[in-house]
């Protein structure tokens, strides 16, 4: 993977996170028309999934994040 390719993928990742934030905002807007207990139940699986991802992201010893090899290492070659 070249530095340019990595930059392009980082931009895609940034856009994806923004898209997910926008989706969460839209979900929040849409579910407010339902009763409170319905909203709470609707949110439980989302909250659980986001909490799990958050725990993994802040864990410096997370096995997936530290061990996954997607083949995206960048090698600097000397001329």
Contact map, one row per residue, 1 for C-alpha under 8 A:
1110110000000000000000000000000000000000000000000000000000000000000000011100000
1111110000000000000000000000000000000000000000000000000000000000000000000100000
1111111000000000000000000000000000000000000000000000000000000000000000000100000
0111111100000000000000000000000000000000000000000000000000000000000000000000000
1111111110000000000000000000000000000000000000000000000000000000000000000000000
1111111111000000000000000000000000000000000000000000000000000000000000000000000
0011111111100000000000000000000000000000000000000000000000000000000000000000000
0001111111110000000000000000000000000000000000000000000000000000000000000000000
0000111111111000000000000000000000000000000000000000000000000000000000000000000
0000011111111100000000000000000000000000000000000000000000000000000000000000000
0000001111111110000000000000000000000000000000000000000000000000000000000000000
0000000111111111000000000000000000000000000000000000000000000000000000000000000
0000000011111111100000000000000000000000000000000000000000000000000000000000000
0000000001111111110000000000000000000000000000000000000000000000000000000000000
0000000000111111111000000000000000000000000000000000000000000000000000000000000
0000000000011111111100000000000000000000000000000000000000000000000000000000000
0000000000001111111110000000000000000000000000000000000000000000000000000000000
0000000000000111111111000000000000000000000000000000000000000000000000000000000
0000000000000011111111100000000000000000000000000000000000000000000000000000000
0000000000000001111111110000000000000000000000000000000000000000000000000000000
0000000000000000111111111000000000000000000000000000000000000000000000000000000
0000000000000000011111111100000000000000000000000000000000000000000000000000000
0000000000000000001111111110000000000000000000000000000000000000000000000000000
0000000000000000000111111111000000000000000000000000000000000000000000000000000
0000000000000000000011111111100000000000000000000000000000000000000000000000000
0000000000000000000001111111110000000000000000000000000000000000000000000000000
0000000000000000000000111111111000000000000000000000000000000000000000000000000
0000000000000000000000011111111100000000000000000000000000000000000000000000000
0000000000000000000000001111111100000000000000000000000000000000000000000000000
0000000000000000000000000111111110000000000000000000000000000000000000000000000
0000000000000000000000000011111111000010000000000000000000000000000000000000000
0000000000000000000000000001111111110010000000000000000000000000000000000000000
0000000000000000000000000000011111100000000000000000000000000000000000000000000
0000000000000000000000000000001111110110000000000000000000000000000000000000000
0000000000000000000000000000000111111110000000000000000000000000000000000000000
0000000000000000000000000000000101111111000000000000000000000000000000000000000
0000000000000000000000000000000000111111100000000000000000000000000000000000000
0000000000000000000000000000000001111111110000000000000000000000000000000000000
0000000000000000000000000000001101111111111000000000000000000000000000000000000
0000000000000000000000000000000000011111111100000000000000000000000000000000000
0000000000000000000000000000000000001111111100000000000000000000000000000000000
0000000000000000000000000000000000000111111111000000000000000000000000000000000
0000000000000000000000000000000000000011111111100000000000000000000000000000000
0000000000000000000000000000000000000001111111110000000000000000000000000000000
0000000000000000000000000000000000000000011111111000000000000000000000000000000
0000000000000000000000000000000000000000011111111100000000000000000000000000000
0000000000000000000000000000000000000000001111111110000000000000000000000000000
0000000000000000000000000000000000000000000111111111000000000000000000000000000
0000000000000000000000000000000000000000000011111111100000000000000000000000000
0000000000000000000000000000000000000000000001111111110000000000000000000000000
0000000000000000000000000000000000000000000000111111111000000000000000000000000
0000000000000000000000000000000000000000000000011111111100000000000000000000000
0000000000000000000000000000000000000000000000001111111110000000000000000000000
0000000000000000000000000000000000000000000000000111111111000000000000000000000
0000000000000000000000000000000000000000000000000011111111100000000000000000000
0000000000000000000000000000000000000000000000000001111111100100100000000000000
0000000000000000000000000000000000000000000000000000111111110100100000000000000
0000000000000000000000000000000000000000000000000000011111110000000000000000000
0000000000000000000000000000000000000000000000000000001111111100000000000000000
0000000000000000000000000000000000000000000000000000000011111100000000000000000
0000000000000000000000000000000000000000000000000000000000111110010000000000000
0000000000000000000000000000000000000000000000000000000110111111110000000000000
0000000000000000000000000000000000000000000000000000000000001111111100000000000
0000000000000000000000000000000000000000000000000000000000000111111100000000000
0000000000000000000000000000000000000000000000000000000110000111111100000000000
0000000000000000000000000000000000000000000000000000000000001111111100000000000
0000000000000000000000000000000000000000000000000000000000000011111110000000000
0000000000000000000000000000000000000000000000000000000000000011111111000000000
0000000000000000000000000000000000000000000000000000000000000000001111110000000
0000000000000000000000000000000000000000000000000000000000000000000111110000000
0000000000000000000000000000000000000000000000000000000000000000000011111000000
1000000000000000000000000000000000000000000000000000000000000000000011111100000
1000000000000000000000000000000000000000000000000000000000000000000000111110000
1110000000000000000000000000000000000000000000000000000000000000000000011111000
0000000000000000000000000000000000000000000000000000000000000000000000001111100
0000000000000000000000000000000000000000000000000000000000000000000000000111110
0000000000000000000000000000000000000000000000000000000000000000000000000011111
0000000000000000000000000000000000000000000000000000000000000000000000000001111
0000000000000000000000000000000000000000000000000000000000000000000000000000111
